[in-house]
Amino acid sequence: MALDRTTVRKMARLARLRVDDDALDGLAGELSNIIGWVESLAEVKTEGVEPMTSAAETSLHMRKDEVTEGNLEEKVLLNAPEPAHGFYTVPKVME
């Protein structure tokens, strides 16, 4: 799949990246190569291959599900810069 300047410009805008016009052609070529490599992975025969979560066979270490500590509200809120009514307060993000 070959990408053109317009597509790369749109991708950069969506990713909130500032890309100079003189760099668009080079970036289009690099992205086209990456997409071509990813598309080539579809040709790999994977029938009968079990999915892996890791390259090394491991198992998770389990611990007993038991309560060790609790009711630490005062200790936890010591980390808060401005606690209010037993909660962390954060600046308003949306209006």
C-alpha positions as CSV (number, residue, x, y, z in Angstrom):
1,M,0.0,0.0,0.0
2,A,1.6,3.3,-1.1
3,L,0.8,6.4,0.8
4,D,0.7,9.8,-0.7
5,R,1.5,13.2,0.7
6,T,-2.2,14.0,1.4
7,T,-2.7,10.8,3.4
8,V,0.5,11.3,5.4
9,R,-0.5,15.0,6.1
10,K,-3.9,13.8,7.4
11,M,-2.3,11.1,9.5
12,A,0.1,13.6,11.0
13,R,-2.7,16.0,11.8
14,L,-4.7,13.2,13.5
15,A,-1.7,12.2,15.5
16,R,-1.1,15.9,16.4
17,L,2.3,15.9,14.8
18,R,3.8,18.9,13.0
19,V,5.5,17.7,9.8
20,D,7.1,20.0,7.3
21,D,5.9,19.8,3.7
22,D,9.4,18.9,2.5
23,A,9.5,15.9,4.8
24,L,6.2,14.4,3.7
25,D,7.6,12.5,0.7
26,G,10.2,10.8,2.8
27,L,7.8,10.0,5.5
28,A,5.3,8.6,3.0
29,G,7.9,6.2,1.7
30,E,8.9,5.0,5.2
31,L,5.3,4.5,6.3
32,S,4.6,2.6,3.0
33,N,7.5,0.3,3.7
34,I,6.3,-0.3,7.3
35,I,2.7,-1.0,6.1
36,G,4.1,-3.4,3.4
37,W,6.1,-5.3,6.0
38,V,3.0,-5.6,8.3
39,E,0.9,-6.8,5.3
40,S,3.5,-9.4,4.5
41,L,2.8,-11.0,8.0
42,A,-0.6,-12.1,6.7
43,E,1.2,-14.5,4.4
44,V,2.7,-16.5,7.3
45,K,1.0,-19.9,7.8
46,T,-0.4,-19.9,11.4
47,E,-2.9,-22.8,11.2
48,G,-2.5,-25.1,14.3
49,V,-0.2,-22.6,16.1
50,E,-1.3,-21.8,19.6
51,P,-1.3,-18.1,20.6
52,M,1.5,-17.1,22.9
53,T,1.6,-14.6,25.7
54,S,5.4,-14.8,26.1
55,A,8.4,-16.2,24.3
56,A,9.3,-18.2,27.4
57,E,6.9,-20.6,29.0
58,T,6.0,-19.2,32.5
59,S,3.2,-19.3,35.0
60,L,2.0,-16.6,37.2
61,H,2.8,-16.8,40.9
62,M,-0.4,-16.9,42.9
63,R,-0.8,-15.6,46.4
64,K,-3.6,-16.2,48.9
65,D,-6.5,-13.8,48.6
66,E,-6.6,-12.4,52.1
67,V,-6.9,-8.9,53.5
68,T,-3.6,-7.7,55.0
69,E,-4.3,-4.0,55.7
70,G,-7.3,-1.7,55.4
71,N,-8.7,1.5,56.6
72,L,-5.6,3.5,55.6
73,E,-7.5,6.6,54.4
74,E,-5.4,9.0,56.5
75,K,-2.1,7.4,55.3
76,V,-3.1,7.4,51.7
77,L,-4.3,11.0,51.7
78,L,-0.9,12.1,53.1
79,N,0.2,11.8,49.4
80,A,-2.5,14.1,48.2
81,P,-1.5,17.7,47.7
82,E,-5.0,19.0,48.5
83,P,-7.3,16.4,50.0
84,A,-10.9,17.3,50.5
85,H,-13.6,15.3,52.4
86,G,-11.5,12.1,52.3
87,F,-10.8,12.2,48.6
88,Y,-8.0,13.4,46.2
89,T,-8.8,16.6,44.5
90,V,-7.7,17.3,40.9
91,P,-7.9,20.3,38.6
92,K,-11.0,20.5,36.5
93,V,-10.2,19.2,33.0
94,M,-13.5,19.7,31.1
95,E,-16.0,22.5,31.4
